[in-house]
Amino acid sequence: MKKITLLFVMLFVATFCSIAQNYQEAVYLKDGSIIKGLIIEQRPDDYLKIRTSNGKVYTLKMYEVDKIIKERTTTERQNSRQQITSRQSQTSSRSTSTYNRQDNYSYSYFPRRGYKGFIDLGFSLGINDDDWSYRDDKFEFTTSHGYLFNPHLFVGLGIGLNYYVGHYDENYYPYDDEDRFEVPFFAHIRTHFLNRRIAPFADAKLGYILTDENGVYFSPSVGCRFARSNRSAFWVSLGFSLIRYDDSRYHYNRNYDKEAFTMRVGWDF
């Protein structure tokens, strides 16, 4: 009886192992890619490592993963053919903002963390003209450079140039028709809500304006980024700008605000 029981247990274990060998894990990524193999290491909410049938190991961030399922394995020949097709597809899709996956390199529509730069051109429509100064309709050009910590957070510093297209109030400045420029210096922070080809974002610039009347500069905005590759993208945004000027140098002993709606188009690289 013991021999029969032992034989039954051995047959059960062998059957279970045989069935297990016919299955593998398939990791479905949010960009549509699929990697099949054996998960050899996994840390929840951080990363996982998967080894494919040819021995290659991929490290994936968990925010890239859509789902993980088990499925039947194919023959070695079919598996090799699928890998060749997948490699050719990844190579040809560089023109559609993808790139070849490399070991320990997380795929995304952003570069791996490190340097990133922005340039943009915008127009601000003034909303609170007053008797003391000029309209604050202006063209804006800014550039900022800094560090991309992950696809969702950029922090940097920037500089710009503002050119006013409004006119001075003739009742107060009848002889003053000079062009007016400003130079803003600012800290720049941006967060992208999705690691996708089309990704909404929130943006804020806070700094100081240098002009005849210096002031504090603040400009938040929201927009949408359209990736061209894993390193660069075109984007548009709508926002608001506020400048609080210090007029004390002219003995008026007053601060006053200039507010405007802003529209910007830009490029990051």
WOMOPE-V518821 format. One record per residue. N is the residue number from 1. RES is the residue in three letters. SS is DSSP state (~ for helix, > for strand, _ for the rest). PHI is phi in whole degrees, -180 to 180 (999 if undefined). D_FIRST is the distance of its C-alpha to the first C-alpha in whole Angstrom. Layout:
n=N res=RES ss=SS phi=PHI d_first=D_FIRST
n=N res=RES ss=SS phi=PHI d_first=D_FIRST
This chain:
n=1 res=MET ss=_ phi=999 d_first=0
n=2 res=LYS ss=~ phi=-64 d_first=4
n=3 res=LYS ss=~ phi=-64 d_first=5
n=4 res=ILE ss=~ phi=-66 d_first=5
n=5 res=THR ss=~ phi=-63 d_first=6
n=6 res=LEU ss=~ phi=-63 d_first=9
n=7 res=LEU ss=~ phi=-64 d_first=10
n=8 res=PHE ss=~ phi=-64 d_first=11
n=9 res=VAL ss=~ phi=-64 d_first=12
n=10 res=MET ss=~ phi=-65 d_first=14
n=11 res=LEU ss=~ phi=-64 d_first=15
n=12 res=PHE ss=~ phi=-64 d_first=17
n=13 res=VAL ss=~ phi=-65 d_first=19
n=14 res=ALA ss=~ phi=-64 d_first=20
n=15 res=THR ss=~ phi=-64 d_first=21
n=16 res=PHE ss=~ phi=-63 d_first=23
n=17 res=CYS ss=~ phi=-65 d_first=24
n=18 res=SER ss=~ phi=-64 d_first=26
n=19 res=ILE ss=~ phi=-65 d_first=27
n=20 res=ALA ss=~ phi=-63 d_first=29
n=21 res=GLN ss=~ phi=-69 d_first=30
n=22 res=ASN ss=_ phi=-86 d_first=32
n=23 res=TYR ss=> phi=-123 d_first=34
n=24 res=GLN ss=> phi=-143 d_first=36
n=25 res=GLU ss=> phi=-88 d_first=39
n=26 res=ALA ss=> phi=-116 d_first=42
n=27 res=VAL ss=> phi=-98 d_first=45
n=28 res=TYR ss=> phi=-95 d_first=48
n=29 res=LEU ss=> phi=-95 d_first=51
n=30 res=LYS ss=_ phi=-69 d_first=54
n=31 res=ASP ss=_ phi=-86 d_first=56
n=32 res=GLY ss=_ phi=100 d_first=54
n=33 res=SER ss=_ phi=-77 d_first=52
n=34 res=ILE ss=> phi=-132 d_first=49
n=35 res=ILE ss=> phi=-120 d_first=47
n=36 res=LYS ss=> phi=-115 d_first=43
n=37 res=GLY ss=> phi=164 d_first=41
n=38 res=LEU ss=> phi=-114 d_first=38
n=39 res=ILE ss=> phi=-74 d_first=40
n=40 res=ILE ss=> phi=-102 d_first=40
n=41 res=GLU ss=> phi=-157 d_first=42
n=42 res=GLN ss=> phi=-150 d_first=43
n=43 res=ARG ss=> phi=-122 d_first=45
n=44 res=PRO ss=_ phi=-55 d_first=46
n=45 res=ASP ss=_ phi=63 d_first=50
n=46 res=ASP ss=_ phi=-134 d_first=50
n=47 res=TYR ss=> phi=-158 d_first=49
n=48 res=LEU ss=> phi=-143 d_first=46
n=49 res=LYS ss=> phi=-120 d_first=45
n=50 res=ILE ss=> phi=-129 d_first=43
n=51 res=ARG ss=> phi=-107 d_first=43
n=52 res=THR ss=_ phi=-81 d_first=43
n=53 res=SER ss=_ phi=-66 d_first=41
n=54 res=ASN ss=_ phi=-91 d_first=44
n=55 res=GLY ss=_ phi=93 d_first=44
n=56 res=LYS ss=_ phi=-78 d_first=47
n=57 res=VAL ss=> phi=-112 d_first=47
n=58 res=TYR ss=> phi=-112 d_first=49
n=59 res=THR ss=> phi=-108 d_first=50
n=60 res=LEU ss=> phi=-123 d_first=50
n=61 res=LYS ss=> phi=-76 d_first=52
n=62 res=MET ss=~ phi=-67 d_first=50
n=63 res=TYR ss=~ phi=-73 d_first=54
n=64 res=GLU ss=~ phi=-84 d_first=53
n=65 res=VAL ss=> phi=-86 d_first=50
n=66 res=ASP ss=> phi=-92 d_first=50
n=67 res=LYS ss=> phi=-160 d_first=46
n=68 res=ILE ss=> phi=-130 d_first=43
n=69 res=ILE ss=> phi=-134 d_first=40
n=70 res=LYS ss=> phi=-100 d_first=37
n=71 res=GLU ss=> phi=-149 d_first=38
n=72 res=ARG ss=> phi=-66 d_first=36
n=73 res=THR ss=_ phi=-79 d_first=37
n=74 res=THR ss=_ phi=-98 d_first=40
n=75 res=THR ss=_ phi=-71 d_first=40
n=76 res=GLU ss=~ phi=-61 d_first=41
n=77 res=ARG ss=~ phi=-67 d_first=45
n=78 res=GLN ss=~ phi=-65 d_first=45
n=79 res=ASN ss=~ phi=-64 d_first=44
n=80 res=SER ss=~ phi=-63 d_first=47
n=81 res=ARG ss=~ phi=-64 d_first=49
n=82 res=GLN ss=~ phi=-64 d_first=49
n=83 res=GLN ss=~ phi=-67 d_first=50
n=84 res=ILE ss=~ phi=-64 d_first=53
n=85 res=THR ss=~ phi=-63 d_first=54
n=86 res=SER ss=~ phi=-63 d_first=53
n=87 res=ARG ss=~ phi=-65 d_first=55
n=88 res=GLN ss=~ phi=-64 d_first=58
n=89 res=SER ss=~ phi=-66 d_first=58
n=90 res=GLN ss=~ phi=-66 d_first=59
n=91 res=THR ss=~ phi=-66 d_first=61
n=92 res=SER ss=~ phi=-74 d_first=63
n=93 res=SER ss=~ phi=-89 d_first=63
n=94 res=ARG ss=~ phi=-61 d_first=65
n=95 res=SER ss=~ phi=-71 d_first=68
n=96 res=THR ss=~ phi=-113 d_first=66
n=97 res=SER ss=_ phi=62 d_first=66
n=98 res=THR ss=_ phi=-126 d_first=62
n=99 res=TYR ss=_ phi=-150 d_first=62
n=100 res=ASN ss=_ phi=-66 d_first=59
n=101 res=ARG ss=_ phi=-76 d_first=56
n=102 res=GLN ss=_ phi=-122 d_first=56
n=103 res=ASP ss=_ phi=-58 d_first=53
n=104 res=ASN ss=_ phi=59 d_first=54
n=105 res=TYR ss=_ phi=-125 d_first=56
n=106 res=SER ss=_ phi=-76 d_first=56
n=107 res=TYR ss=_ phi=-74 d_first=57
n=108 res=SER ss=_ phi=-167 d_first=60
n=109 res=TYR ss=_ phi=-94 d_first=63
n=110 res=PHE ss=_ phi=-130 d_first=65
n=111 res=PRO ss=_ phi=-70 d_first=65
n=112 res=ARG ss=_ phi=-63 d_first=63
n=113 res=ARG ss=_ phi=-56 d_first=65
n=114 res=GLY ss=> phi=152 d_first=68
n=115 res=TYR ss=> phi=-61 d_first=71
n=116 res=LYS ss=> phi=-150 d_first=73
n=117 res=GLY ss=> phi=-125 d_first=76
n=118 res=PHE ss=> phi=-135 d_first=78
n=119 res=ILE ss=> phi=-134 d_first=81
n=120 res=ASP ss=> phi=-154 d_first=82
n=121 res=LEU ss=> phi=-127 d_first=86
n=122 res=GLY ss=> phi=-146 d_first=86
n=123 res=PHE ss=> phi=-134 d_first=89
n=124 res=SER ss=> phi=-113 d_first=90
n=125 res=LEU ss=> phi=-104 d_first=92
n=126 res=GLY ss=> phi=-66 d_first=94
n=127 res=ILE ss=_ phi=-127 d_first=93
n=128 res=ASN ss=_ phi=-146 d_first=96
n=129 res=ASP ss=_ phi=-63 d_first=99
n=130 res=ASP ss=_ phi=-137 d_first=102
n=131 res=ASP ss=_ phi=-75 d_first=105
n=132 res=TRP ss=_ phi=-89 d_first=105
n=133 res=SER ss=_ phi=-150 d_first=103
n=134 res=TYR ss=> phi=-119 d_first=102
n=135 res=ARG ss=_ phi=-67 d_first=100
n=136 res=ASP ss=_ phi=-110 d_first=96
n=137 res=ASP ss=_ phi=-72 d_first=95
n=138 res=LYS ss=> phi=-158 d_first=94
n=139 res=PHE ss=> phi=-91 d_first=92
n=140 res=GLU ss=> phi=-128 d_first=89
n=141 res=PHE ss=> phi=-128 d_first=88
n=142 res=THR ss=> phi=-137 d_first=85
n=143 res=THR ss=> phi=-140 d_first=83
n=144 res=SER ss=> phi=-139 d_first=80
n=145 res=HIS ss=> phi=-144 d_first=78
n=146 res=GLY ss=> phi=-173 d_first=75
n=147 res=TYR ss=> phi=-121 d_first=71
n=148 res=LEU ss=> phi=-95 d_first=68
n=149 res=PHE ss=> phi=-76 d_first=65
n=150 res=ASN ss=> phi=-165 d_first=63
n=151 res=PRO ss=_ phi=-60 d_first=63
n=152 res=HIS ss=_ phi=-110 d_first=64
n=153 res=LEU ss=> phi=-148 d_first=67
n=154 res=PHE ss=> phi=-124 d_first=70
n=155 res=VAL ss=> phi=-135 d_first=73
n=156 res=GLY ss=> phi=-161 d_first=76
n=157 res=LEU ss=> phi=-125 d_first=80
n=158 res=GLY ss=> phi=-147 d_first=82
n=159 res=ILE ss=> phi=-143 d_first=86
n=160 res=GLY ss=> phi=-149 d_first=88
n=161 res=LEU ss=> phi=-144 d_first=91
n=162 res=ASN ss=> phi=-111 d_first=93
n=163 res=TYR ss=> phi=-122 d_first=96
n=164 res=TYR ss=> phi=-82 d_first=98
n=165 res=VAL ss=_ phi=-109 d_first=99
n=166 res=GLY ss=_ phi=-78 d_first=101
n=167 res=HIS ss=_ phi=-119 d_first=104
n=168 res=TYR ss=> phi=-67 d_first=106
n=169 res=ASP ss=_ phi=-69 d_first=108
n=170 res=GLU ss=_ phi=-64 d_first=111
n=171 res=ASN ss=_ phi=-69 d_first=113
n=172 res=TYR ss=_ phi=-113 d_first=111
n=173 res=TYR ss=_ phi=-131 d_first=111
n=174 res=PRO ss=_ phi=-67 d_first=114
n=175 res=TYR ss=_ phi=-113 d_first=114
n=176 res=ASP ss=_ phi=-105 d_first=111
n=177 res=ASP ss=_ phi=-122 d_first=109
n=178 res=GLU ss=_ phi=-71 d_first=107
n=179 res=ASP ss=_ phi=-66 d_first=103
n=180 res=ARG ss=_ phi=-119 d_first=101
n=181 res=PHE ss=> phi=-125 d_first=98
n=182 res=GLU ss=> phi=-137 d_first=95
n=183 res=VAL ss=> phi=-124 d_first=92
n=184 res=PRO ss=> phi=-89 d_first=89
n=185 res=PHE ss=> phi=-114 d_first=87
n=186 res=PHE ss=> phi=-154 d_first=83
n=187 res=ALA ss=> phi=-91 d_first=80
n=188 res=HIS ss=> phi=-126 d_first=77
n=189 res=ILE ss=> phi=-132 d_first=74
n=190 res=ARG ss=> phi=-140 d_first=72
n=191 res=THR ss=> phi=-127 d_first=69
n=192 res=HIS ss=> phi=-100 d_first=67
n=193 res=PHE ss=_ phi=-82 d_first=64
n=194 res=LEU ss=_ phi=-134 d_first=62
n=195 res=ASN ss=_ phi=-96 d_first=61
n=196 res=ARG ss=_ phi=-133 d_first=62
n=197 res=ARG ss=_ phi=-61 d_first=65
n=198 res=ILE ss=> phi=-110 d_first=67
n=199 res=ALA ss=> phi=-133 d_first=67
n=200 res=PRO ss=> phi=-72 d_first=69
n=201 res=PHE ss=> phi=-148 d_first=70
n=202 res=ALA ss=> phi=-121 d_first=72
n=203 res=ASP ss=> phi=-142 d_first=75
n=204 res=ALA ss=> phi=-147 d_first=77
n=205 res=LYS ss=> phi=-126 d_first=80
n=206 res=LEU ss=> phi=-136 d_first=82
n=207 res=GLY ss=> phi=-172 d_first=85
n=208 res=TYR ss=> phi=-139 d_first=89
n=209 res=ILE ss=> phi=-101 d_first=92
n=210 res=LEU ss=> phi=-107 d_first=95
n=211 res=THR ss=_ phi=-162 d_first=98
n=212 res=ASP ss=_ phi=-60 d_first=101
n=213 res=GLU ss=_ phi=-123 d_first=99
n=214 res=ASN ss=_ phi=-69 d_first=96
n=215 res=GLY ss=> phi=-165 d_first=93
n=216 res=VAL ss=> phi=-83 d_first=89
n=217 res=TYR ss=> phi=-120 d_first=87
n=218 res=PHE ss=> phi=-142 d_first=84
n=219 res=SER ss=> phi=-144 d_first=83
n=220 res=PRO ss=> phi=-89 d_first=79
n=221 res=SER ss=> phi=-159 d_first=78
n=222 res=VAL ss=> phi=-130 d_first=75
n=223 res=GLY ss=> phi=-166 d_first=75
n=224 res=CYS ss=> phi=-139 d_first=72
n=225 res=ARG ss=> phi=-106 d_first=71
n=226 res=PHE ss=> phi=-119 d_first=71
n=227 res=ALA ss=> phi=-70 d_first=69
n=228 res=ARG ss=_ phi=-100 d_first=70
n=229 res=SER ss=_ phi=-158 d_first=68
n=230 res=ASN ss=_ phi=-75 d_first=66
n=231 res=ARG ss=_ phi=-113 d_first=69
n=232 res=SER ss=_ phi=-136 d_first=72
n=233 res=ALA ss=> phi=-160 d_first=72
n=234 res=PHE ss=> phi=-100 d_first=75
n=235 res=TRP ss=> phi=-149 d_first=75
n=236 res=VAL ss=> phi=-132 d_first=78
n=237 res=SER ss=> phi=-152 d_first=78
n=238 res=LEU ss=> phi=-126 d_first=80
n=239 res=GLY ss=> phi=-163 d_first=81
n=240 res=PHE ss=> phi=-144 d_first=84
n=241 res=SER ss=> phi=-129 d_first=86
n=242 res=LEU ss=> phi=-134 d_first=88
n=243 res=ILE ss=> phi=-124 d_first=91
n=244 res=ARG ss=> phi=-104 d_first=92
n=245 res=TYR ss=> phi=-84 d_first=96
n=246 res=ASP ss=> phi=-101 d_first=97
n=247 res=ASP ss=_ phi=-100 d_first=101
n=248 res=SER ss=~ phi=-68 d_first=102
n=249 res=ARG ss=~ phi=-65 d_first=104
n=250 res=TYR ss=~ phi=-101 d_first=107
n=251 res=HIS ss=_ phi=69 d_first=107
n=252 res=TYR ss=_ phi=-84 d_first=106
n=253 res=ASN ss=_ phi=52 d_first=103
n=254 res=ARG ss=_ phi=-148 d_first=101
n=255 res=ASN ss=> phi=-107 d_first=98
n=256 res=TYR ss=> phi=-143 d_first=97
n=257 res=ASP ss=> phi=-106 d_first=94
n=258 res=LYS ss=> phi=-121 d_first=94
n=259 res=GLU ss=> phi=-121 d_first=91
n=260 res=ALA ss=> phi=-158 d_first=90
n=261 res=PHE ss=> phi=-85 d_first=87
n=262 res=THR ss=> phi=-121 d_first=86
n=263 res=MET ss=> phi=-130 d_first=84
n=264 res=ARG ss=> phi=-134 d_first=83
n=265 res=VAL ss=> phi=-126 d_first=81
n=266 res=GLY ss=> phi=-157 d_first=80
n=267 res=TRP ss=> phi=-141 d_first=78
n=268 res=ASP ss=> phi=-115 d_first=75
n=269 res=PHE ss=_ phi=-148 d_first=74
